[in-house]
Amino acid sequence: MAYSIVEKVLKSIDQAAGLYQRLILIVATPGTGKTTALKTIQTQTRASLINVNLELSRQLLDLTERQRTLQLPRLMADLVKEVSSNVVLLDNIELLFDPSLKQDPLRLLQGISRNKTLVVAWNGSVINEYIVYATPDHPEYRRYPTRELIVINPIGDAV
């Protein structure tokens, strides 16, 4: 299964190169091979792989809640900007959904993807042409239409 994800992502990286927002989302539930696929892509392309939860939590640790909300977009952009490769792989992005940070994770990733191609492991599912994070009763719940997005769903085909 991970090989087909890798193949789809590599094709999507070429496709995204000419777009305004170069964002590729690998959308699937935990345990479906997203991280394994990212590591394989890293090896094949020499792209940088960033564990977002780990890197951002280190930087947010000494900030107040208000400072975290205000500085998270810049910190996230800096994480990506510091990488020398044009393709950046992002894993473990759950922190971006934390309600206390008051962020729109997709909008944040789209903004950053204007300068570099981002391949993001998104824990969730694709339901009726929407990408979904969490369940509707959960405080971190998010739902976005897939139109104008490059979405790879390991269970189905690329959307």
C-alpha positions as CSV (number, residue, x, y, z in Angstrom):
1,M,0.0,0.0,0.0
2,A,2.8,2.5,0.9
3,Y,4.3,2.1,-2.6
4,S,1.1,3.2,-4.3
5,I,1.0,6.3,-2.0
6,V,4.6,7.1,-2.9
7,E,3.9,6.7,-6.6
8,K,0.8,9.0,-6.4
9,V,2.7,11.6,-4.4
10,L,5.7,11.7,-6.8
11,K,3.3,12.3,-9.7
12,S,1.5,15.0,-7.7
13,I,4.7,16.8,-6.9
14,D,5.3,17.3,-10.6
15,Q,1.7,18.3,-11.1
16,A,1.8,20.9,-8.2
17,A,5.0,22.5,-9.5
18,G,3.0,24.9,-11.8
19,L,0.3,25.8,-9.3
20,Y,-0.1,28.9,-7.1
21,Q,-0.5,26.8,-4.0
22,R,1.7,23.7,-4.1
23,L,0.0,21.7,-1.3
24,I,-0.5,17.9,-1.5
25,L,-2.5,16.3,1.2
26,I,-2.2,12.6,2.0
27,V,-5.5,12.1,3.8
28,A,-6.1,8.8,5.7
29,T,-6.7,7.5,9.2
30,P,-3.8,6.6,11.4
31,G,-2.0,3.4,10.6
32,T,-2.5,3.5,6.8
33,G,1.1,4.1,5.8
34,K,1.3,7.9,5.6
35,T,4.5,8.2,7.6
36,T,6.1,5.2,5.9
37,A,5.3,6.8,2.5
38,L,6.8,10.2,3.6
39,K,10.0,8.5,4.7
40,T,10.3,6.7,1.3
41,I,9.6,9.9,-0.5
42,Q,12.3,11.6,1.6
43,T,14.8,9.0,0.6
44,Q,13.9,9.1,-3.1
45,T,13.7,12.9,-3.4
46,R,16.1,14.2,-0.7
47,A,13.2,16.3,0.5
48,S,13.1,17.3,4.2
49,L,10.8,15.6,6.6
50,I,9.5,17.7,9.5
51,N,7.7,16.4,12.6
52,V,5.5,19.4,13.1
53,N,4.2,18.6,16.6
54,L,7.8,18.1,17.8
55,E,9.3,21.2,16.2
56,L,6.5,23.6,16.9
57,S,5.9,22.4,20.5
58,R,9.6,23.2,21.2
59,Q,9.2,26.7,19.9
60,L,5.8,27.4,21.6
61,L,6.9,26.1,25.0
62,D,8.0,29.4,26.5
63,L,5.2,31.5,25.0
64,T,2.0,32.6,26.5
65,E,-1.3,31.3,25.0
66,R,-1.8,34.7,23.2
67,Q,1.8,34.7,21.9
68,R,1.3,31.1,20.6
69,T,-1.8,32.1,18.7
70,L,-0.1,35.2,17.2
71,Q,3.3,33.6,16.4
72,L,2.3,30.1,15.3
73,P,1.9,31.1,11.6
74,R,5.3,32.8,11.5
75,L,7.0,29.9,13.3
76,M,5.4,27.4,11.0
77,A,6.5,29.4,7.9
78,D,10.0,29.7,9.3
79,L,10.2,25.9,9.8
80,V,9.5,25.4,6.2
81,K,11.6,28.3,5.0
82,E,14.7,27.1,6.8
83,V,14.7,23.9,4.7
84,S,16.9,24.0,1.6
85,S,14.8,21.6,-0.6
86,N,11.9,22.8,-2.7
87,V,9.7,19.9,-1.5
88,V,9.0,19.7,2.3
89,L,7.3,16.7,3.9
90,L,5.2,17.5,7.0
91,D,4.1,14.7,9.4
92,N,2.3,14.9,12.8
93,I,0.4,18.1,12.2
94,E,-2.2,17.5,14.9
95,L,-0.9,20.5,16.9
96,L,-2.2,22.9,14.2
97,F,-5.8,21.7,15.0
98,D,-5.5,22.6,18.8
99,P,-8.5,24.9,19.4
100,S,-6.5,27.0,21.9
101,L,-4.2,28.1,19.0
102,K,-7.2,29.5,17.0
103,Q,-5.7,28.5,13.6
104,D,-7.2,27.4,10.3
105,P,-4.8,24.5,9.5
106,L,-5.7,24.3,5.8
107,R,-5.4,28.0,5.2
108,L,-2.1,28.1,7.1
109,L,-0.7,25.3,5.0
110,Q,-2.0,26.8,1.8
111,G,-0.2,30.1,2.6
112,I,3.1,28.4,3.2
113,S,2.8,26.3,0.1
114,R,3.1,29.3,-2.2
115,N,6.9,29.2,-1.8
116,K,7.6,25.5,-1.5
117,T,5.8,22.3,-2.4
118,L,4.3,20.8,0.8
119,V,3.4,17.2,1.1
120,V,1.3,16.8,4.3
121,A,0.2,13.7,6.2
122,W,-3.4,14.6,7.3
123,N,-5.1,12.2,9.8
124,G,-8.6,12.1,8.7
125,S,-10.8,10.9,5.8
126,V,-12.3,11.9,2.5
127,I,-16.1,11.9,2.7
128,N,-18.3,13.1,-0.2
129,E,-15.7,15.4,-1.7
130,Y,-14.6,16.8,1.7
131,I,-11.5,16.2,3.7
132,V,-12.5,15.7,7.4
133,Y,-10.4,15.9,10.5
134,A,-11.9,14.5,13.7
135,T,-15.6,13.8,14.3
136,P,-18.3,16.5,14.3
137,D,-18.6,16.3,18.1
138,H,-14.9,16.8,18.7
139,P,-13.5,20.4,19.4
140,E,-10.8,19.9,16.7
141,Y,-13.3,19.0,14.0
142,R,-12.6,20.5,10.6
143,R,-14.2,19.9,7.2
144,Y,-13.0,21.3,3.9
145,P,-14.1,20.8,0.3
146,T,-11.6,19.0,-1.9
147,R,-12.0,21.2,-4.9
148,E,-8.8,23.0,-5.9
149,L,-6.8,20.7,-3.6
150,I,-4.5,17.9,-4.4
151,V,-5.7,15.1,-2.2
152,I,-4.3,11.6,-2.1
153,N,-6.4,9.1,-0.4
154,P,-4.6,5.7,0.0
155,I,-7.9,3.9,0.2
156,G,-9.2,5.5,-3.0
157,D,-7.7,7.4,-5.9
158,A,-6.3,10.9,-5.9
159,V,-9.1,13.5,-5.7
